[in-house]
Amino acid sequence: MQVYKFGGASIATPERMEALLPVIKEAKQPVILVVSAFGKTTNALELIVDNACKGDKQNALKLVHELEQQHVDYAKTILDEEHYKMAHAALNEYFTELQWAIDGADAARYDHSYDQVVCMGEILSTRIFSYYLAQRGFSHEWIDVRDVLRTDDTYRDAKVDWEYSQKQAQDIIGRQLKAGKSIVTQGFIGATADNTSVTLGREGSDYTAALLAAMLGLEAVTIWKDVPGLLNADPKEFKGTVKIEAITYHEVIEMAYYGAQVIHPKTIKPLQNNNIPLYVKCFLDKNLKGTVIQNEVNSIFYPPLIVLKKDQVLLQVTTRDFSFITEDNLSSIYSILHDLKIKVNLIQNAAISFVACVDRKEDKVQELMDILSKDYKVFRNEDVQLLTIRHYTPEILFDLTKSRYILLEQKTRQTVQVIMK
């Protein structure tokens, strides 16, 4: 038994959803299907929660109505009359839940409000998907993963309670698998002990698939994407990308840590800890070999692995009295970063200064600067990019940075990172 994860692109249209049926039927049964929201739905829900938290509830509800209509139209296109009626009744329950979330949205609790709204994308898509599979005679159970994965209340990046969630997974999902039934459920979301919805971080559906595979002791996880496998760089940003046939968990977790979007950063740990291989395959052509990610591979040669993070801010923190940036100062700065839940993508410190590259989340960055400015001088460089190359060569580094203004460069034997404009 294994987990198949389908992202938003794979179900973006009714035609694409229909094309997944042969992929699913050829899987060793039963199978767990972890499904994301329809393509662009999460972005639409983010706009909705932004409007609601700014106090423009009227426009938020207008956008909700548009999103509801898109899902209703999708269901009408792919379902026969009988299954559409059942799907529409089920969807209406969640449309109501979504409107309640809008009514309760509060800028003072933005992350909490975000999760109550954004989690609806996965619920809506999987309900439609489930009714489509039922219409086509595929035996399965739809399960709300919020009944399975319990987390803390770190909204937008919730931490999973492994012990409780594993018991729930075995009781709720494992029982169905043993009865020979496949499962349709959601990625990206979970719930706290008081049943408040949470999200696991953007692109968290991969993580959900890995968690369920590890908790249930399954054979493998396959992530179905619109690319032929794992590429050495984002083809939308770089020319001449190449597919990697096999790669180790270690290399992939390094890529994820540096910001590669192909695999969620937290996905690898539960798989590696349980020696579960991860396959990346193309739903547009299921016959393509794809990429396997596992503990060991036959070849240790990799092409340059390139990750580009845009929309970064480079902060320079300097002591006011020329005191050294020693352990005491570093401890204080790290504590502030930890409290604000800000991930640092690159750091460097000198005698009296500390430099950090972070994502440009303006509310968080401004709060960080306000706190640090009480004791330090703080400067910021806007609109910078962070380029990371593992297994770099001088030639590839020169080619990717020529005509760019380099603010900072760090090198190890295998990895180079460059902050540039």
Secondary structure, DSSP 4 states (H G I P E B T S, - for coil): -EEEEE-GGGGSSHHHHHHHHHHHHTSPSSEEEEE-PPTTHHHHHHHHHHHHHTT-HHHHHHHHHHHHHHHHHHHHHHS-HHHHHHHHHHHHHHHHHHHHHHHT--GGGHHHHHHHHHTHHHHHHHHHHHHHHHHTT--EEE--GGGT-BB-S-TTSPPB-HHHHHHHIIIIIIHHHHTT-EEEEESSEEE-TT--EEE-STTTHHHHHHHHHHHHT-SEEEEEESSSS-BSS-TTT-SS--B-SEEEHHHHHHHHHTT-SSS-TTTHHHHHHTT--EEEEETT-TTS--EEEES--S----PPEEEEEEEEEEEEEEETT-----HHHHHHHHHHHHHTT--EEEEEE-SSEEEEEEE--HHHHHHHHHHHTTTEEEEEEEEEEEEEEET--HHHHHHHHTTS-EEEEEE-SSEEEEEE-
